[in-house]
Amino acid sequence: MPSSPTILIRPILLRDHNEEGRTSTTLELFFDLVFVVTISAIAQQWHHAVISGQLLHGVISLVEMVFGVWWAWMGFTWFANFFDPDDVPYRLMVLVQLLASLGIASGIPDVFEHDDFRIVVGCYVVIRLVMAAQWMRAGHANPALRPFCNRWAYGILAVQVGWVLFGFGLSGLTPLQTIPFFAIGVVVELAVPAWAQRAEVAPLPHSEHVEERYGLFTIIILGEIVLVASTAFNTALTDHKHLATLMVGAISAAILAFCLWWLYFGFLGEYDLTRMRTAFIWGYGHYFVYGALTTIGGTLAALLEQVAQDDGALGRTAMALTLTIPVAGFLAAIALLRKVSEWAACSRWLMASGAVFVIGTAAGAAGGAMWTLLSVCVATAAFLASEIVTKWKAAVRRRQNQGAA
């Protein structure tokens, strides 16, 4: 029986938000894989900022670049969640976005080193313009959703005017001077989805698909930490002077990555993302999750490099803070996400966040980079163990209550 002909162009139709068994497409997975190059570039530049002692400049650039990459990824992810786009024009437009993301990666060093946003902003605007075109296509194919799609498209187009002015018209500004202009752009970008969702007819997201997409991107960013551990292993094998300490540091980094993975996927909880308030908290809250993990990857590389060189531009306390703050921030971000459904669990995570910060900073100030890494690793693992026990006890109580009933 002959196969049906390939459809080169087809309408971008709305997907059923109750569709069963829906998973990420291979194109979505490829999109994530390419985008992680930009995450790696950010982590590398943060690593250099820590080693050179340029913390203020590094932090500002880190916050700004993580937002740009995260928001570009968000736009693609949520559009693909609502609609069923898989024809030749869509794939070619995604190719343009992928090429632009590689351009962002190439321009990130210019932001960290020279405060030059032109390449990054230019490529980001290309990604967003393509996204606006996709929304227009969806609006044309779904007349009932046209106001919703047009709000997305016109909102995106309007914001890009501001980003072009920011990247090309405000050259020469110091990192601190860029903050108010950047903050305005962020607020307007974040307001566009909320404005679109207030259209008279707006679709509901597919909850399981959204959770899977965020989880997959989390794994990819965690891979950056694993890469750091692997690099430290290789360095240890060639640097016999620091063999023992580097091996311990590499193992600690790998264990820390494993603990963060377990805490995210084992204890984040379940959410009904068809409720838009929950969906917005979930989506926007992941900026802090992704930002913290990206920072941890770059900091671990800097800590292990300092161990290998017995030297660093930062003092012990400052170096310790570069790891304790993002790890504590990761736990706090998960706590706030869990607050949507479980306040009791949220309070435990916030206390753990504070404990990791205090223990890691104190140990690092007293003993240096290796003690920072070891103490943060042990504290995080201890919290993970306590959560496992708490979850096990809760499961036992549920079984006992069901048996009594």
Secondary structure, 3 states (H helix, E strand, C coil): CCCCCCCCCCCCEECCCCCCCCCCCHHHHHHHHHHHHHHHHHHHHHHHHHHHCCHHHHHHHHHHHHHHHHHHHHHHHHHHHHEECCCHHHHHHHHHHHHHHHHHHHHHHHHHHHCCCHHHHHHHHHHHHHHHHHHHHHHHHCHHHHHHHHHHHHHHHHHHHHHHHHHHHCCCCCHHHHHHHHHHHHHHHHHHHHHHHCCCCCCCCCHHHHHHHHHHHHHHHHHHHHHHHHHHHHHHHHCHHHHHHHHHHHHHHHHHHHHHHHHHHHHCCCCCCCCHHHHHHHHHHHHHHHHHHHHHHHHHHHHHHHHHHCCCCCCHHHHHHHHHHHHHHHHHHHHHHHCCCCHHHHHHHHHHHHHHHHHHHHHHHHHCHHHHHHHHHHHHHHHHHHHHHHHHHHHHHHHHHHHHC
